[in-house]
Amino acid sequence: MKNRTEGIERYLVCLKSDVFGKKVSLELIRHLSPITIERLYRNIPLSGMVVRDRDVIYISIPIEARVEKPRNKLRRGQVGYSPAKKMLVIALSDVRLNEKINSLGRITGGLEELENLRTGSIVRLERP
C-alpha cells in the first residue's frame, strides 16, 4: 500500500487463497525485524505451501534472513518468520514455539478465514 521511502514504519500486505473467499490483511511493523521485513516486502508477490500444526500455520516463504530480536512466543493473530525453516508463522491462539522466530507484525483482518487452511493449501502474499 505504501511506497518505499525513508521512515516507513508499517507495510500492509494480504494473503489470498482459493480456500477462503476474502483477503486476509497483515500489518508488517518494520521496527520488529527491519531486515527480514524489508527482504520480505521487496520480494512480494510470493506464493507458498501451508503446513498446519494445531494452532500454528506455517507458510513456506523462501527468503534469506537471520535471527533478529528472537522470540519463541506468539499471541493470537501475531505473525513471525522462522529463518531456520524459511517459513512465515501465524498463531491462531497464544502459543509457545520450540524455535526462535523474528516477529513481523499481526493479522488486521480475516483471522477467522485462516482457520480453514489445511496442510498442502497454497497461499499468495501480495500487496493490496
C-alpha positions in Angstrom: 0.0 0.0 0.0 2.8 2.4 0.9 5.6 3.3 -1.4 9.1 2.6 -0.1 10.6 5.8 1.3 12.7 6.6 4.3 10.8 6.5 7.6 8.1 3.9 6.7 7.2 2.1 9.8 4.4 -0.2 8.6 3.6 -2.2 5.4 0.2 -3.5 4.6 0.1 -6.8 2.7 -2.6 -9.5 2.2 -2.9 -13.3 1.9 -5.0 -14.8 -0.8 -6.1 -18.4 -1.3 -8.8 -20.4 -3.1 -9.6 -21.9 0.3 -11.0 -18.7 1.7 -13.2 -16.1 -0.1 -11.8 -12.8 1.2 -8.3 -11.5 1.7 -6.6 -11.8 5.0 -4.9 -8.5 5.9 -1.4 -8.3 7.6 0.4 -5.4 9.0 4.2 -5.7 9.0 5.7 -3.5 11.7 9.2 -2.6 10.5 10.9 -1.9 13.8 10.2 -5.5 15.0 12.6 -7.1 12.4 13.6 -4.5 9.9 16.0 -6.5 7.7 13.6 -9.5 7.4 10.6 -7.3 6.7 12.4 -5.3 4.0 13.5 -8.5 2.3 10.0 -10.0 2.5 8.3 -6.8 1.2 10.7 -6.4 -1.7 10.1 -9.9 -2.9 6.3 -9.7 -2.8 4.3 -11.3 -4.5 5.2 -14.7 -3.1 3.4 -18.0 -3.0 3.9 -20.8 -0.6 2.5 -24.0 0.7 0.8 -24.2 4.1 1.8 -26.6 6.9 -0.8 -26.7 9.7 0.4 -27.7 13.2 -2.6 -27.4 15.6 -2.9 -23.6 16.3 0.1 -22.6 14.2 0.1 -22.0 10.4 3.4 -22.2 8.6 3.7 -20.9 5.1 6.9 -21.6 3.1 8.4 -18.3 2.0 12.0 -18.7 0.8 13.8 -15.5 1.7 17.2 -15.3 3.3 17.1 -13.9 6.8 18.9 -14.2 10.1 17.5 -14.2 13.6 16.6 -10.6 14.6 15.3 -9.9 18.1 14.3 -13.6 18.6 11.1 -14.7 20.3 9.6 -18.0 20.9 6.0 -16.9 21.9 3.3 -15.5 19.7 -0.2 -14.3 20.7 -3.3 -15.0 18.7 -3.1 -13.2 15.3 0.6 -12.4 15.5 2.9 -13.1 12.6 6.5 -14.1 12.6 9.2 -15.6 10.4 11.3 -18.7 11.1 14.8 -18.1 9.5 15.7 -21.8 10.1 12.7 -23.2 8.3 12.2 -20.2 5.9 8.6 -20.1 6.8 6.0 -17.4 7.8 4.4 -18.3 11.1 0.9 -17.3 12.1 -0.6 -18.0 15.5 -4.3 -18.9 15.7 -4.1 -18.9 19.5 -1.4 -17.9 22.1 1.5 -20.4 21.5 5.0 -21.2 22.7 7.3 -22.4 19.9 10.3 -24.7 20.1 12.3 -22.4 17.9 13.4 -18.7 17.7 11.4 -16.6 15.3 11.5 -13.0 14.1 8.4 -11.1 15.0 6.9 -9.4 11.9 3.5 -7.9 12.9 -0.1 -9.0 13.1 -3.2 -10.0 11.2 -5.5 -7.0 11.0 -8.5 -8.6 9.2 -9.7 -12.1 8.3 -8.0 -14.2 11.0 -11.1 -16.4 11.1 -10.5 -17.3 7.4 -7.2 -18.9 8.3 -9.0 -21.5 10.4 -10.0 -23.2 7.2 -6.4 -23.7 5.9 -5.0 -27.2 5.8 -1.6 -28.6 5.1 -1.0 -28.6 1.4 -3.0 -25.5 0.6 -1.3 -22.8 -1.5 -1.5 -19.1 -0.4 -0.2 -16.0 -2.0 1.3 -13.0 -0.2 0.5 -9.8 -2.2 0.4 -6.0 -1.8 -3.2 -4.8 -1.5 
